[in-house]
Amino acid sequence: MRMKETRLVVTFHTTTDAMAMEAAGKVTGLQGRLIPVPRAVTAGCGLAWSEPAGGREALEQLISGRHLSFDRIIEMVI
């Protein structure tokens, strides 16, 4: 069983936005990945980006630098 940990969860309005985040994250070397949206969160599409909590600065720089569209960033235990 996987241990639960605090992570940053980025939600998106559309699947296209989520896929753009995935592509940008892979190119820049972020440690996160796309996941199904956690049940505790509602979002426009069924995908979210999950990033270790320590990566907030790099995540926010990527989002703003690449002008990526997203709904919100939530810190939660998953």
N, CA, C and O atoms as a Tripos MOL2 file, in Angstrom:
@<TRIPOS>MOLECULE
protein
  312   311    78     0     0
PROTEIN
NO_CHARGES

@<TRIPOS>ATOM
      1 N           0.8390   -1.1710    0.0000 N.3       1 MET1
      2 CA          0.0000    0.0000    0.0000 C.3       1 MET1
      3 C           0.8910    1.2450    0.0000 C.2       1 MET1
      4 O           1.8870    1.3060    0.7210 O.2       1 MET1
      5 N           0.5260    2.2210   -0.8060 N.am      2 ARG2
      6 CA          1.2880    3.4470   -0.9140 C.3       2 ARG2
      7 C           1.0530    4.3460    0.2870 C.2       2 ARG2
      8 O          -0.0770    4.4830    0.7540 O.2       2 ARG2
      9 N           2.1230    4.9620    0.7890 N.am      3 MET3
     10 CA          2.0140    5.8920    1.9030 C.3       3 MET3
     11 C           1.4070    7.2010    1.4110 C.2       3 MET3
     12 O           1.7510    7.6830    0.3310 O.2       3 MET3
     13 N           0.5110    7.7710    2.1970 N.am      4 LYS4
     14 CA         -0.0750    9.0630    1.8470 C.3       4 LYS4
     15 C           0.9240   10.1560    2.1930 C.2       4 LYS4
     16 O           1.6390   10.0740    3.1910 O.2       4 LYS4
     17 N           0.9580   11.1780    1.3470 N.am      5 GLU5
     18 CA          1.8690   12.2910    1.5580 C.3       5 GLU5
     19 C           1.2190   13.5880    1.0880 C.2       5 GLU5
     20 O           0.2540   13.5740    0.3230 O.2       5 GLU5
     21 N           1.7560   14.6920    1.5530 N.am      6 THR6
     22 CA          1.2540   15.9950    1.1290 C.3       6 THR6
     23 C           1.7690   16.2900   -0.2710 C.2       6 THR6
     24 O           2.9670   16.2080   -0.5420 O.2       6 THR6
     25 N           0.8380   16.6330   -1.1520 N.am      7 ARG7
     26 CA          1.1740   16.9250   -2.5400 C.3       7 ARG7
     27 C           0.4200   18.1630   -2.9950 C.2       7 ARG7
     28 O          -0.5810   18.5530   -2.3940 O.2       7 ARG7
     29 N           0.9060   18.7650   -4.0500 N.am      8 LEU8
     30 CA          0.2010   19.8570   -4.7070 C.3       8 LEU8
     31 C          -0.6330   19.2430   -5.8140 C.2       8 LEU8
     32 O          -0.1260   18.4520   -6.6090 O.2       8 LEU8
     33 N          -1.8890   19.5950   -5.8730 N.am      9 VAL9
     34 CA         -2.7830   19.0800   -6.9050 C.3       9 VAL9
     35 C          -3.2740   20.2720   -7.7190 C.2       9 VAL9
     36 O          -3.8970   21.1900   -7.1860 O.2       9 VAL9
     37 N          -2.9870   20.2450   -9.0070 N.am     10 VAL10
     38 CA         -3.4110   21.3110   -9.9130 C.3      10 VAL10
     39 C          -4.5910   20.7940  -10.7120 C.2      10 VAL10
     40 O          -4.4850   19.7650  -11.3800 O.2      10 VAL10
     41 N          -5.7100   21.4930  -10.6530 N.am     11 THR11
     42 CA         -6.8910   21.0960  -11.4140 C.3      11 THR11
     43 C          -7.0260   21.9740  -12.6540 C.2      11 THR11
     44 O          -6.4940   23.0830  -12.7140 O.2      11 THR11
     45 N          -7.7450   21.4540  -13.6340 N.am     12 PHE12
     46 CA         -7.8670   22.1160  -14.9340 C.3      12 PHE12
     47 C          -9.3220   22.1680  -15.3680 C.2      12 PHE12
     48 O         -10.1400   21.3420  -14.9620 O.2      12 PHE12
     49 N          -9.6300   23.1550  -16.2010 N.am     13 HIS13
     50 CA        -10.9720   23.2710  -16.7570 C.3      13 HIS13
     51 C         -11.1890   22.2720  -17.8880 C.2      13 HIS13
     52 O         -12.2980   21.7710  -18.0750 O.2      13 HIS13
     53 N         -10.1210   21.9830  -18.6470 N.am     14 THR14
     54 CA        -10.2690   21.0920  -19.8110 C.3      14 THR14
     55 C          -9.1500   20.0520  -19.8350 C.2      14 THR14
     56 O          -8.0930   20.2360  -19.2320 O.2      14 THR14
     57 N          -9.4060   18.9750  -20.5330 N.am     15 THR15
     58 CA         -8.3950   17.9370  -20.7200 C.3      15 THR15
     59 C          -7.2140   18.4860  -21.5110 C.2      15 THR15
     60 O          -6.0720   18.0990  -21.2630 O.2      15 THR15
     61 N          -7.4700   19.3690  -22.4460 N.am     16 THR16
     62 CA         -6.4040   19.9840  -23.2350 C.3      16 THR16
     63 C          -5.4340   20.7370  -22.3350 C.2      16 THR16
     64 O          -4.2220   20.6640  -22.5350 O.2      16 THR16
     65 N          -5.9510   21.4570  -21.3480 N.am     17 ASP17
     66 CA         -5.0940   22.1670  -20.3890 C.3      17 ASP17
     67 C          -4.2440   21.1820  -19.5870 C.2      17 ASP17
     68 O          -3.0630   21.4290  -19.3450 O.2      17 ASP17
     69 N          -4.8400   20.0820  -19.1810 N.am     18 ALA18
     70 CA         -4.1110   19.0560  -18.4190 C.3      18 ALA18
     71 C          -2.9970   18.4430  -19.2660 C.2      18 ALA18
     72 O          -1.8960   18.2140  -18.7660 O.2      18 ALA18
     73 N          -3.2700   18.1790  -20.5240 N.am     19 MET19
     74 CA         -2.2660   17.5900  -21.4140 C.3      19 MET19
     75 C          -1.1230   18.5780  -21.6730 C.2      19 MET19
     76 O           0.0350   18.1740  -21.7780 O.2      19 MET19
     77 N          -1.4460   19.8660  -21.7750 N.am     20 ALA20
     78 CA         -0.4060   20.8830  -21.9510 C.3      20 ALA20
     79 C           0.5010   20.9220  -20.7290 C.2      20 ALA20
     80 O           1.7150   21.0760  -20.8610 O.2      20 ALA20
     81 N          -0.0770   20.7840  -19.5470 N.am     21 MET21
     82 CA          0.7070   20.7600  -18.3070 C.3      21 MET21
     83 C           1.6170   19.5410  -18.2850 C.2      21 MET21
     84 O           2.7830   19.6370  -17.9030 O.2      21 MET21
     85 N           1.0870   18.4030  -18.6910 N.am     22 GLU22
     86 CA          1.8920   17.1800  -18.7050 C.3      22 GLU22
     87 C           3.0930   17.3350  -19.6440 C.2      22 GLU22
     88 O           4.2140   16.9730  -19.2850 O.2      22 GLU22
     89 N           2.8600   17.8640  -20.8260 N.am     23 ALA23
     90 CA          3.9480   18.0430  -21.7920 C.3      23 ALA23
     91 C           5.0000   19.0080  -21.2450 C.2      23 ALA23
     92 O           6.1960   18.7360  -21.3440 O.2      23 ALA23
     93 N           4.5710   20.1220  -20.6740 N.am     24 ALA24
     94 CA          5.4990   21.1050  -20.1240 C.3      24 ALA24
     95 C           6.2530   20.5360  -18.9200 C.2      24 ALA24
     96 O           7.4490   20.7830  -18.7590 O.2      24 ALA24
     97 N           5.5640   19.7900  -18.0920 N.am     25 GLY25
     98 CA          6.2010   19.1920  -16.9200 C.3      25 GLY25
     99 C           7.2890   18.2040  -17.2880 C.2      25 GLY25
    100 O           8.3310   18.1550  -16.6340 O.2      25 GLY25
    101 N           7.0610   17.4190  -18.3230 N.am     26 LYS26
    102 CA          8.0660   16.4470  -18.7600 C.3      26 LYS26
    103 C           9.2870   17.1380  -19.3340 C.2      26 LYS26
    104 O          10.4170   16.7380  -19.0530 O.2      26 LYS26
    105 N           9.0720   18.1700  -20.1330 N.am     27 VAL27
    106 CA         10.1790   18.8930  -20.7660 C.3      27 VAL27
    107 C          11.0550   19.5910  -19.7350 C.2      27 VAL27
    108 O          12.2780   19.6160  -19.8740 O.2      27 VAL27
    109 N          10.4420   20.1550  -18.7090 N.am     28 THR28
    110 CA         11.1960   20.9260  -17.7160 C.3      28 THR28
    111 C          11.6780   20.0990  -16.5390 C.2      28 THR28
    112 O          12.3910   20.6160  -15.6800 O.2      28 THR28
    113 N          11.3100   18.8410  -16.4790 N.am     29 GLY29
    114 CA         11.8220   17.9630  -15.4340 C.3      29 GLY29
    115 C          11.0970   18.0170  -14.0970 C.2      29 GLY29
    116 O          11.6720   17.6450  -13.0740 O.2      29 GLY29
    117 N           9.8430   18.4720  -14.0850 N.am     30 LEU30
    118 CA          9.0780   18.4040  -12.8410 C.3      30 LEU30
    119 C           8.9310   16.9420  -12.4310 C.2      30 LEU30
    120 O           9.0140   16.0460  -13.2710 O.2      30 LEU30
    121 N           8.7150   16.7050  -11.1520 N.am     31 GLN31
    122 CA          8.6220   15.3400  -10.6460 C.3      31 GLN31
    123 C           7.1930   14.8100  -10.6160 C.2      31 GLN31
    124 O           6.9730   13.6580  -10.2400 O.2      31 GLN31
    125 N           6.2280   15.6230  -11.0030 N.am     32 GLY32
    126 CA          4.8260   15.2250  -10.9170 C.3      32 GLY32
    127 C           4.3520   14.3900  -12.0880 C.2      32 GLY32
    128 O           5.1140   13.9980  -12.9710 O.2      32 GLY32
    129 N           3.0270   14.1330  -12.0480 N.am     33 ARG33
    130 CA          2.3910   13.3540  -13.1150 C.3      33 ARG33
    131 C           0.8980   13.6380  -13.1080 C.2      33 ARG33
    132 O           0.3550   14.1650  -12.1370 O.2      33 ARG33
    133 N           0.2400   13.2780  -14.2130 N.am     34 LEU34
    134 CA         -1.2110   13.4050  -14.2660 C.3      34 LEU34
    135 C          -1.8490   12.2820  -13.4610 C.2      34 LEU34
    136 O          -1.3980   11.1370  -13.4990 O.2      34 LEU34
    137 N          -2.9000   12.6250  -12.7370 N.am     35 ILE35
    138 CA         -3.6530   11.6550  -11.9440 C.3      35 ILE35
    139 C          -5.1410   11.9260  -12.1400 C.2      35 ILE35
    140 O          -5.5150   13.0110  -12.5860 O.2      35 ILE35
    141 N          -5.9880   10.9660  -11.8170 N.am     36 PRO36
    142 CA         -7.4270   11.2740  -11.7770 C.3      36 PRO36
    143 C          -7.6770   12.2900  -10.6590 C.2      36 PRO36
    144 O          -7.0020   12.2560   -9.6300 O.2      36 PRO36
    145 N          -8.6270   13.1760  -10.8510 N.am     37 VAL37
    146 CA         -8.9340   14.1780   -9.8260 C.3      37 VAL37
    147 C          -9.3640   13.4540   -8.5500 C.2      37 VAL37
    148 O         -10.2380   12.5890   -8.5980 O.2      37 VAL37
    149 N          -8.7550   13.7990   -7.4040 N.am     38 PRO38
    150 CA         -9.1700   13.1770   -6.1340 C.3      38 PRO38
    151 C         -10.6510   13.4250   -5.8520 C.2      38 PRO38
    152 O         -11.1920   14.4640   -6.2310 O.2      38 PRO38
    153 N         -11.2960   12.4860   -5.1980 N.am     39 ARG39
    154 CA        -12.7360   12.5820   -4.9240 C.3      39 ARG39
    155 C         -13.1100   13.8190   -4.1150 C.2      39 ARG39
    156 O         -14.2170   14.3400   -4.2480 O.2      39 ARG39
    157 N         -12.1950   14.2860   -3.2820 N.am     40 ALA40
    158 CA        -12.4830   15.4410   -2.4180 C.3      40 ALA40
    159 C         -12.4990   16.7630   -3.1910 C.2      40 ALA40
    160 O         -12.8380   17.8060   -2.6310 O.2      40 ALA40
    161 N         -12.1340   16.7210   -4.4650 N.am     41 VAL41
    162 CA        -12.0170   17.9250   -5.2800 C.3      41 VAL41
    163 C         -12.9520   17.8210   -6.4730 C.2      41 VAL41
    164 O         -13.1000   16.7510   -7.0630 O.2      41 VAL41
    165 N         -13.5760   18.9220   -6.8210 N.am     42 THR42
    166 CA        -14.3490   18.9600   -8.0580 C.3      42 THR42
    167 C         -13.5880   19.8010   -9.0640 C.2      42 THR42
    168 O         -13.0040   20.8270   -8.7140 O.2      42 THR42
    169 N         -13.5960   19.3660  -10.3070 N.am     43 ALA43
    170 CA        -12.8700   20.0780  -11.3440 C.3      43 ALA43
    171 C         -13.5860   19.8990  -12.6710 C.2      43 ALA43
    172 O         -14.4060   18.9960  -12.8350 O.2      43 ALA43
    173 N         -13.2620   20.7730  -13.6140 N.am     44 GLY44
    174 CA        -13.9040   20.7550  -14.9250 C.3      44 GLY44
    175 C         -13.5960   19.5090  -15.7330 C.2      44 GLY44
    176 O         -14.4490   19.0210  -16.4750 O.2      44 GLY44
    177 N         -12.3870   18.9920  -15.5970 N.am     45 CYS45
    178 CA        -12.0550   17.7590  -16.3090 C.3      45 CYS45
    179 C         -11.6420   16.7170  -15.2820 C.2      45 CYS45
    180 O         -11.4620   17.0530  -14.1110 O.2      45 CYS45
    181 N         -11.4930   15.5000  -15.6760 N.am     46 GLY46
    182 CA        -11.2060   14.4210  -14.7370 C.3      46 GLY46
    183 C          -9.7420   14.2220  -14.4230 C.2      46 GLY46
    184 O          -9.3870   13.2590  -13.7440 O.2      46 GLY46
    185 N          -8.8680   15.1210  -14.9040 N.am     47 LEU47
    186 CA         -7.4360   14.9660  -14.6890 C.3      47 LEU47
    187 C          -6.8820   16.0940  -13.8420 C.2      47 LEU47
    188 O          -7.3860   17.2170  -13.8700 O.2      47 LEU47
    189 N          -5.8380   15.7800  -13.0860 N.am     48 ALA48
    190 CA         -5.1390   16.7760  -12.2690 C.3      48 ALA48
    191 C          -3.6480   16.4720  -12.3300 C.2      48 ALA48
    192 O          -3.2560   15.3390  -12.6080 O.2      48 ALA48
    193 N          -2.8260   17.4630  -12.0760 N.am     49 TRP49
    194 CA         -1.3820   17.2720  -11.9850 C.3      49 TRP49
    195 C          -1.0310   17.1530  -10.5060 C.2      49 TRP49
    196 O          -1.4270   17.9970   -9.7010 O.2      49 TRP49
    197 N          -0.2990   16.1210  -10.1520 N.am     50 SER50
    198 CA          0.1270   15.9050   -8.7740 C.3      50 SER50
    199 C           1.6330   16.0940   -8.7010 C.2      50 SER50
    200 O           2.3900   15.4360   -9.4140 O.2      50 SER50
    201 N           2.0600   17.0050   -7.8270 N.am     51 GLU51
    202 CA          3.4780   17.3580   -7.6920 C.3      51 GLU51
    203 C           3.8510   17.2770   -6.2120 C.2      51 GLU51
    204 O           3.0360   17.6460   -5.3660 O.2      51 GLU51
    205 N           5.0480   16.8080   -5.8720 N.am     52 PRO52
    206 CA          5.4640   16.8370   -4.4650 C.3      52 PRO52
    207 C           5.3550   18.2500   -3.9030 C.2      52 PRO52
    208 O           5.6300   19.2190   -4.6110 O.2      52 PRO52
    209 N           4.9610   18.3770   -2.6500 N.am     53 ALA53
    210 CA          4.7180   19.6770   -2.0300 C.3      53 ALA53
    211 C           5.9390   20.5880   -2.0700 C.2      53 ALA53
    212 O           5.7890   21.8090   -2.1210 O.2      53 ALA53
    213 N           7.1180   20.0340   -2.0500 N.am     54 GLY54
    214 CA          8.3360   20.8430   -2.0870 C.3      54 GLY54
    215 C           8.6040   21.5040   -3.4300 C.2      54 GLY54
    216 O           9.4980   22.3440   -3.5370 O.2      54 GLY54
    217 N           7.8470   21.1400   -4.4510 N.am     55 GLY55
    218 CA          8.0650   21.6750   -5.7890 C.3      55 GLY55
    219 C           7.1750   22.8490   -6.1490 C.2      55 GLY55
    220 O           7.0120   23.1620   -7.3280 O.2      55 GLY55
    221 N           6.6000   23.5000   -5.1550 N.am     56 ARG56
    222 CA          5.6330   24.5740   -5.4380 C.3      56 ARG56
    223 C           6.2410   25.7080   -6.2660 C.2      56 ARG56
    224 O           5.6230   26.1600   -7.2300 O.2      56 ARG56
    225 N           7.4290   26.1690   -5.9100 N.am     57 GLU57
    226 CA          8.0390   27.2940   -6.6220 C.3      57 GLU57
    227 C           8.2770   26.9520   -8.0930 C.2      57 GLU57
    228 O           7.9370   27.7390   -8.9760 O.2      57 GLU57
    229 N           8.8570   25.7880   -8.3570 N.am     58 ALA58
    230 CA          9.1100   25.3770   -9.7430 C.3      58 ALA58
    231 C           7.8000   25.2110  -10.5140 C.2      58 ALA58
    232 O           7.7150   25.5710  -11.6880 O.2      58 ALA58
    233 N           6.7840   24.6690   -9.8510 N.am     59 LEU59
    234 CA          5.4770   24.4760  -10.4760 C.3      59 LEU59
    235 C           4.8590   25.8170  -10.8540 C.2      59 LEU59
    236 O           4.3890   25.9880  -11.9790 O.2      59 LEU59
    237 N           4.8570   26.7640   -9.9270 N.am     60 GLU60
    238 CA          4.2750   28.0750  -10.2010 C.3      60 GLU60
    239 C           5.0550   28.8280  -11.2810 C.2      60 GLU60
    240 O           4.4570   29.5310  -12.0960 O.2      60 GLU60
    241 N           6.3810   28.6890  -11.2950 N.am     61 GLN61
    242 CA          7.1860   29.3220  -12.3360 C.3      61 GLN61
    243 C           6.8650   28.7380  -13.7090 C.2      61 GLN61
    244 O           6.7700   29.4670  -14.6960 O.2      61 GLN61
    245 N           6.7000   27.4330  -13.7640 N.am     62 LEU62
    246 CA          6.3620   26.7890  -15.0300 C.3      62 LEU62
    247 C           5.0000   27.2630  -15.5310 C.2      62 LEU62
    248 O           4.8530   27.6150  -16.7010 O.2      62 LEU62
    249 N           4.0210   27.2710  -14.6580 N.am     63 ILE63
    250 CA          2.6690   27.6770  -15.0460 C.3      63 ILE63
    251 C           2.6550   29.1210  -15.5500 C.2      63 ILE63
    252 O           2.0560   29.4150  -16.5840 O.2      63 ILE63
    253 N           3.3130   30.0130  -14.8200 N.am     64 SER64
    254 CA          3.2980   31.4160  -15.2470 C.3      64 SER64
    255 C           4.1950   31.6460  -16.4590 C.2      64 SER64
    256 O           3.8400   32.4140  -17.3540 O.2      64 SER64
    257 N           5.3390   30.9960  -16.4950 N.am     65 GLY65
    258 CA          6.2700   31.1790  -17.6070 C.3      65 GLY65
    259 C           5.7480   30.6670  -18.9350 C.2      65 GLY65
    260 O           6.0440   31.2320  -19.9880 O.2      65 GLY65
    261 N           4.9750   29.6020  -18.8860 N.am     66 ARG66
    262 CA          4.4180   29.0150  -20.1050 C.3      66 ARG66
    263 C           2.9670   29.4340  -20.3470 C.2      66 ARG66
    264 O           2.3410   28.9950  -21.3120 O.2      66 ARG66
    265 N           2.4470   30.2750  -19.4760 N.am     67 HIS67
    266 CA          1.0590   30.7640  -19.5830 C.3      67 HIS67
    267 C           0.0610   29.6060  -19.6890 C.2      67 HIS67
    268 O          -0.8390   29.6180  -20.5280 O.2      67 HIS67
    269 N           0.2440   28.6070  -18.8180 N.am     68 LEU68
    270 CA         -0.6370   27.4410  -18.8130 C.3      68 LEU68
    271 C          -1.9430   27.7820  -18.0940 C.2      68 LEU68
    272 O          -1.9440   28.4580  -17.0650 O.2      68 LEU68
    273 N          -3.0380   27.3060  -18.6500 N.am     69 SER69
    274 CA         -4.3530   27.5170  -18.0360 C.3      69 SER69
    275 C          -4.6170   26.4250  -17.0100 C.2      69 SER69
    276 O          -4.3880   25.2430  -17.2700 O.2      69 SER69
    277 N          -5.1060   26.8350  -15.8340 N.am     70 PHE70
    278 CA         -5.4440   25.8760  -14.7940 C.3      70 PHE70
    279 C          -6.5790   26.4400  -13.9670 C.2      70 PHE70
    280 O          -6.8910   27.6280  -14.0490 O.2      70 PHE70
    281 N          -7.1920   25.5850  -13.1740 N.am     71 ASP71
    282 CA         -8.2900   26.0130  -12.3090 C.3      71 ASP71
    283 C          -7.7350   26.5060  -10.9820 C.2      71 ASP71
    284 O          -7.9250   27.6680  -10.6220 O.2      71 ASP71
    285 N          -7.0420   25.6190  -10.2420 N.am     72 ARG72
    286 CA         -6.4830   26.0080   -8.9450 C.3      72 ARG72
    287 C          -5.4050   25.0240   -8.5210 C.2      72 ARG72
    288 O          -5.2890   23.9230   -9.0580 O.2      72 ARG72
    289 N          -4.6190   25.4570   -7.5390 N.am     73 ILE73
    290 CA         -3.5760   24.6180   -6.9450 C.3      73 ILE73
    291 C          -3.9760   24.3740   -5.4990 C.2      73 ILE73
    292 O          -4.2080   25.3160   -4.7410 O.2      73 ILE73
    293 N          -4.0560   23.1110   -5.1240 N.am     74 ILE74
    294 CA         -4.4960   22.7310   -3.7830 C.3      74 ILE74
    295 C          -3.3930   21.8930   -3.1420 C.2      74 ILE74
    296 O          -2.8420   20.9960   -3.7790 O.2      74 ILE74
    297 N          -3.0760   22.1810   -1.8940 N.am     75 GLU75
    298 CA         -2.1550   21.3390   -1.1440 C.3      75 GLU75
    299 C          -2.9910   20.3680   -0.3380 C.2      75 GLU75
    300 O          -3.8190   20.7870    0.4710 O.2      75 GLU75
    301 N          -2.7850   19.0660   -0.5480 N.am     76 MET76
    302 CA         -3.5950   18.0720    0.1490 C.3      76 MET76
    303 C          -2.8320   16.7720    0.3310 C.2      76 MET76
    304 O          -1.8410   16.5170   -0.3540 O.2      76 MET76
    305 N          -3.2940   15.9710    1.2440 N.am     77 VAL77
    306 CA         -2.7050   14.6610    1.5070 C.3      77 VAL77
    307 C          -3.4200   13.6360    0.6240 C.2      77 VAL77
    308 O          -4.6320   13.4410    0.7180 O.2      77 VAL77
    309 N          -2.6370   12.9950   -0.2280 N.am     78 ILE78
    310 CA         -3.2030   11.9330   -1.0900 C.3      78 ILE78
    311 C          -2.2590   10.7520   -1.1160 C.2      78 ILE78
    312 O          -2.5390    9.7520   -1.7780 O.2      78 ILE78
@<TRIPOS>BOND
     1     1     2 1
     2     2     3 1
     3     3     4 2
     4     3     5 am
     5     5     6 1
     6     6     7 1
     7     7     8 2
     8     7     9 am
     9     9    10 1
    10    10    11 1
    11    11    12 2
    12    11    13 am
    13    13    14 1
    14    14    15 1
    15    15    16 2
    16    15    17 am
    17    17    18 1
    18    18    19 1
    19    19    20 2
    20    19    21 am
    21    21    22 1
    22    22    23 1
    23    23    24 2
    24    23    25 am
    25    25    26 1
    26    26    27 1
    27    27    28 2
    28    27    29 am
    29    29    30 1
    30    30    31 1
    31    31    32 2
    32    31    33 am
    33    33    34 1
    34    34    35 1
    35    35    36 2
    36    35    37 am
    37    37    38 1
    38    38    39 1
    39    39    40 2
    40    39    41 am
    41    41    42 1
    42    42    43 1
    43    43    44 2
    44    43    45 am
    45    45    46 1
    46    46    47 1
    47    47    48 2
    48    47    49 am
    49    49    50 1
    50    50    51 1
    51    51    52 2
    52    51    53 am
    53    53    54 1
    54    54    55 1
    55    55    56 2
    56    55    57 am
    57    57    58 1
    58    58    59 1
    59    59    60 2
    60    59    61 am
    61    61    62 1
    62    62    63 1
    63    63    64 2
    64    63    65 am
    65    65    66 1
    66    66    67 1
    67    67    68 2
    68    67    69 am
    69    69    70 1
    70    70    71 1
    71    71    72 2
    72    71    73 am
    73    73    74 1
    74    74    75 1
    75    75    76 2
    76    75    77 am
    77    77    78 1
    78    78    79 1
    79    79    80 2
    80    79    81 am
    81    81    82 1
    82    82    83 1
    83    83    84 2
    84    83    85 am
    85    85    86 1
    86    86    87 1
    87    87    88 2
    88    87    89 am
    89    89    90 1
    90    90    91 1
    91    91    92 2
    92    91    93 am
    93    93    94 1
    94    94    95 1
    95    95    96 2
    96    95    97 am
    97    97    98 1
    98    98    99 1
    99    99   100 2
   100    99   101 am
   101   101   102 1
   102   102   103 1
   103   103   104 2
   104   103   105 am
   105   105   106 1
   106   106   107 1
   107   107   108 2
   108   107   109 am
   109   109   110 1
   110   110   111 1
   111   111   112 2
   112   111   113 am
   113   113   114 1
   114   114   115 1
   115   115   116 2
   116   115   117 am
   117   117   118 1
   118   118   119 1
   119   119   120 2
   120   119   121 am
   121   121   122 1
   122   122   123 1
   123   123   124 2
   124   123   125 am
   125   125   126 1
   126   126   127 1
   127   127   128 2
   128   127   129 am
   129   129   130 1
   130   130   131 1
   131   131   132 2
   132   131   133 am
   133   133   134 1
   134   134   135 1
   135   135   136 2
   136   135   137 am
   137   137   138 1
   138   138   139 1
   139   139   140 2
   140   139   141 am
   141   141   142 1
   142   142   143 1
   143   143   144 2
   144   143   145 am
   145   145   146 1
   146   146   147 1
   147   147   148 2
   148   147   149 am
   149   149   150 1
   150   150   151 1
   151   151   152 2
   152   151   153 am
   153   153   154 1
   154   154   155 1
   155   155   156 2
   156   155   157 am
   157   157   158 1
   158   158   159 1
   159   159   160 2
   160   159   161 am
   161   161   162 1
   162   162   163 1
   163   163   164 2
   164   163   165 am
   165   165   166 1
   166   166   167 1
   167   167   168 2
   168   167   169 am
   169   169   170 1
   170   170   171 1
   171   171   172 2
   172   171   173 am
   173   173   174 1
   174   174   175 1
   175   175   176 2
   176   175   177 am
   177   177   178 1
   178   178   179 1
   179   179   180 2
   180   179   181 am
   181   181   182 1
   182   182   183 1
   183   183   184 2
   184   183   185 am
   185   185   186 1
   186   186   187 1
   187   187   188 2
   188   187   189 am
   189   189   190 1
   190   190   191 1
   191   191   192 2
   192   191   193 am
   193   193   194 1
   194   194   195 1
   195   195   196 2
   196   195   197 am
   197   197   198 1
   198   198   199 1
   199   199   200 2
   200   199   201 am
   201   201   202 1
   202   202   203 1
   203   203   204 2
   204   203   205 am
   205   205   206 1
   206   206   207 1
   207   207   208 2
   208   207   209 am
   209   209   210 1
   210   210   211 1
   211   211   212 2
   212   211   213 am
   213   213   214 1
   214   214   215 1
   215   215   216 2
   216   215   217 am
   217   217   218 1
   218   218   219 1
   219   219   220 2
   220   219   221 am
   221   221   222 1
   222   222   223 1
   223   223   224 2
   224   223   225 am
   225   225   226 1
   226   226   227 1
   227   227   228 2
   228   227   229 am
   229   229   230 1
   230   230   231 1
   231   231   232 2
   232   231   233 am
   233   233   234 1
   234   234   235 1
   235   235   236 2
   236   235   237 am
   237   237   238 1
   238   238   239 1
   239   239   240 2
   240   239   241 am
   241   241   242 1
   242   242   243 1
   243   243   244 2
   244   243   245 am
   245   245   246 1
   246   246   247 1
   247   247   248 2
   248   247   249 am
   249   249   250 1
   250   250   251 1
   251   251   252 2
   252   251   253 am
   253   253   254 1
   254   254   255 1
   255   255   256 2
   256   255   257 am
   257   257   258 1
   258   258   259 1
   259   259   260 2
   260   259   261 am
   261   261   262 1
   262   262   263 1
   263   263   264 2
   264   263   265 am
   265   265   266 1
   266   266   267 1
   267   267   268 2
   268   267   269 am
   269   269   270 1
   270   270   271 1
   271   271   272 2
   272   271   273 am
   273   273   274 1
   274   274   275 1
   275   275   276 2
   276   275   277 am
   277   277   278 1
   278   278   279 1
   279   279   280 2
   280   279   281 am
   281   281   282 1
   282   282   283 1
   283   283   284 2
   284   283   285 am
   285   285   286 1
   286   286   287 1
   287   287   288 2
   288   287   289 am
   289   289   290 1
   290   290   291 1
   291   291   292 2
   292   291   293 am
   293   293   294 1
   294   294   295 1
   295   295   296 2
   296   295   297 am
   297   297   298 1
   298   298   299 1
   299   299   300 2
   300   299   301 am
   301   301   302 1
   302   302   303 1
   303   303   304 2
   304   303   305 am
   305   305   306 1
   306   306   307 1
   307   307   308 2
   308   307   309 am
   309   309   310 1
   310   310   311 1
   311   311   312 2
@<TRIPOS>SUBSTRUCTURE
     1 MET1         2 RESIDUE 1 A MET
     2 ARG2         6 RESIDUE 1 A ARG
     3 MET3        10 RESIDUE 1 A MET
     4 LYS4        14 RESIDUE 1 A LYS
     5 GLU5        18 RESIDUE 1 A GLU
     6 THR6        22 RESIDUE 1 A THR
     7 ARG7        26 RESIDUE 1 A ARG
     8 LEU8        30 RESIDUE 1 A LEU
     9 VAL9        34 RESIDUE 1 A VAL
    10 VAL10       38 RESIDUE 1 A VAL
    11 THR11       42 RESIDUE 1 A THR
    12 PHE12       46 RESIDUE 1 A PHE
    13 HIS13       50 RESIDUE 1 A HIS
    14 THR14       54 RESIDUE 1 A THR
    15 THR15       58 RESIDUE 1 A THR
    16 THR16       62 RESIDUE 1 A THR
    17 ASP17       66 RESIDUE 1 A ASP
    18 ALA18       70 RESIDUE 1 A ALA
    19 MET19       74 RESIDUE 1 A MET
    20 ALA20       78 RESIDUE 1 A ALA
    21 MET21       82 RESIDUE 1 A MET
    22 GLU22       86 RESIDUE 1 A GLU
    23 ALA23       90 RESIDUE 1 A ALA
    24 ALA24       94 RESIDUE 1 A ALA
    25 GLY25       98 RESIDUE 1 A GLY
    26 LYS26      102 RESIDUE 1 A LYS
    27 VAL27      106 RESIDUE 1 A VAL
    28 THR28      110 RESIDUE 1 A THR
    29 GLY29      114 RESIDUE 1 A GLY
    30 LEU30      118 RESIDUE 1 A LEU
    31 GLN31      122 RESIDUE 1 A GLN
    32 GLY32      126 RESIDUE 1 A GLY
    33 ARG33      130 RESIDUE 1 A ARG
    34 LEU34      134 RESIDUE 1 A LEU
    35 ILE35      138 RESIDUE 1 A ILE
    36 PRO36      142 RESIDUE 1 A PRO
    37 VAL37      146 RESIDUE 1 A VAL
    38 PRO38      150 RESIDUE 1 A PRO
    39 ARG39      154 RESIDUE 1 A ARG
    40 ALA40      158 RESIDUE 1 A ALA
    41 VAL41      162 RESIDUE 1 A VAL
    42 THR42      166 RESIDUE 1 A THR
    43 ALA43      170 RESIDUE 1 A ALA
    44 GLY44      174 RESIDUE 1 A GLY
    45 CYS45      178 RESIDUE 1 A CYS
    46 GLY46      182 RESIDUE 1 A GLY
    47 LEU47      186 RESIDUE 1 A LEU
    48 ALA48      190 RESIDUE 1 A ALA
    49 TRP49      194 RESIDUE 1 A TRP
    50 SER50      198 RESIDUE 1 A SER
    51 GLU51      202 RESIDUE 1 A GLU
    52 PRO52      206 RESIDUE 1 A PRO
    53 ALA53      210 RESIDUE 1 A ALA
    54 GLY54      214 RESIDUE 1 A GLY
    55 GLY55      218 RESIDUE 1 A GLY
    56 ARG56      222 RESIDUE 1 A ARG
    57 GLU57      226 RESIDUE 1 A GLU
    58 ALA58      230 RESIDUE 1 A ALA
    59 LEU59      234 RESIDUE 1 A LEU
    60 GLU60      238 RESIDUE 1 A GLU
    61 GLN61      242 RESIDUE 1 A GLN
    62 LEU62      246 RESIDUE 1 A LEU
    63 ILE63      250 RESIDUE 1 A ILE
    64 SER64      254 RESIDUE 1 A SER
    65 GLY65      258 RESIDUE 1 A GLY
    66 ARG66      262 RESIDUE 1 A ARG
    67 HIS67      266 RESIDUE 1 A HIS
    68 LEU68      270 RESIDUE 1 A LEU
    69 SER69      274 RESIDUE 1 A SER
    70 PHE70      278 RESIDUE 1 A PHE
    71 ASP71      282 RESIDUE 1 A ASP
    72 ARG72      286 RESIDUE 1 A ARG
    73 ILE73      290 RESIDUE 1 A ILE
    74 ILE74      294 RESIDUE 1 A ILE
    75 GLU75      298 RESIDUE 1 A GLU
    76 MET76      302 RESIDUE 1 A MET
    77 VAL77      306 RESIDUE 1 A VAL
    78 ILE78      310 RESIDUE 1 A ILE
